Amino acid sequence: MNELAIYEDGKVKLEAAVENESIWLRQSDIAKIFEKERSVITRHINNILKDKEVDDKSNVQKMHIANSDKPVKFYSLDIVLAVGYRTNSAKAIKGHL
């Protein structure tokens, strides 16, 4: 697993995991992108998975990260885009990831 960091004004704006040519983000990072509370992102992800918009098994991964006691869930770009359309479609359409 490789990591990708996006910087803005010399500070890390977003960190993502890269695996098999796909980007994986944590809920907190998705919340930052779409400027929503994490609880809103959690609700949308749960509904996306419940409605089977995307497959849970291929779009959700638990990964160990430094300084964490337990695995952290990461979500594929497909889920990020689905959340974007639900929370802030203008930003999702413009591709401001």
C-alpha positions in Angstrom: 0.0 0.0 0.0 1.4 3.4 -1.0 0.4 6.7 0.5 -0.5 9.9 -1.3 -0.4 13.4 0.3 -1.9 16.5 -1.1 -0.5 19.8 0.1 -1.9 23.2 0.2 0.1 26.2 1.4 2.8 23.9 2.6 0.4 21.9 4.9 -1.0 18.5 4.3 -4.6 19.0 3.1 -5.4 15.3 2.5 -3.7 11.9 2.9 -4.9 8.9 0.9 -3.9 5.3 0.5 -3.2 4.0 -3.0 -3.6 0.4 -3.8 -4.1 -1.3 -7.2 -4.4 2.0 -9.0 -7.2 3.1 -6.7 -7.4 5.8 -4.0 -8.7 4.9 -0.5 -9.8 7.5 2.1 -11.0 7.5 5.7 -14.3 8.9 6.7 -12.6 11.9 8.3 -10.9 12.7 4.9 -14.2 12.4 3.0 -15.7 14.8 5.5 -12.9 17.3 4.9 -13.3 17.1 1.1 -17.1 17.8 1.1 -17.0 20.0 4.2 -19.5 18.0 6.2 -19.6 16.5 9.7 -18.2 13.0 9.9 -21.6 11.8 11.2 -23.2 12.9 7.9 -20.6 11.0 6.0 -21.2 7.9 8.1 -24.9 8.1 7.4 -24.4 8.4 3.7 -21.9 5.6 3.5 -24.2 3.3 5.5 -27.1 4.1 3.1 -24.9 3.6 0.0 -23.9 0.2 1.3 -27.4 -0.7 2.5 -28.9 0.3 -0.9 -26.1 -1.8 -2.6 -25.1 1.2 -4.8 -21.6 -0.2 -4.4 -20.3 -3.6 -3.2 -19.1 -3.5 0.4 -16.5 -6.2 -0.1 -14.6 -4.5 -2.9 -15.0 -0.9 -1.7 -14.3 -1.0 2.0 -11.0 -2.1 3.5 -9.7 -2.2 7.0 -6.1 -1.2 7.3 -3.6 -0.8 10.1 -2.1 2.7 10.4 0.6 4.0 12.6 -0.4 5.0 16.1 -3.8 3.2 16.0 -4.8 0.4 18.3 -7.2 -1.1 15.8 -7.7 -1.3 12.0 -9.2 1.8 10.4 -11.8 1.6 7.6 -10.8 3.0 4.2 -13.3 3.6 1.4 -12.7 3.4 -2.3 -13.0 6.2 -4.8 -16.4 4.8 -5.9 -17.8 5.4 -2.4 -16.2 8.8 -2.2 -17.9 9.8 -5.4 -21.3 8.4 -4.3 -21.0 10.3 -1.0 -20.1 13.4 -3.0 -23.3 13.2 -5.1 -25.4 12.9 -1.9 -23.7 15.6 0.1 -22.5 18.3 -2.3 -23.1 17.4 -5.9 -21.6 20.6 -7.3 -18.2 19.8 -5.7 -18.3 16.2 -6.8 -19.1 17.0 -10.4 -16.3 19.5 -10.6 -13.9 16.8 -9.3 -12.4 18.9 -6.5 -11.0 15.8 -4.7 
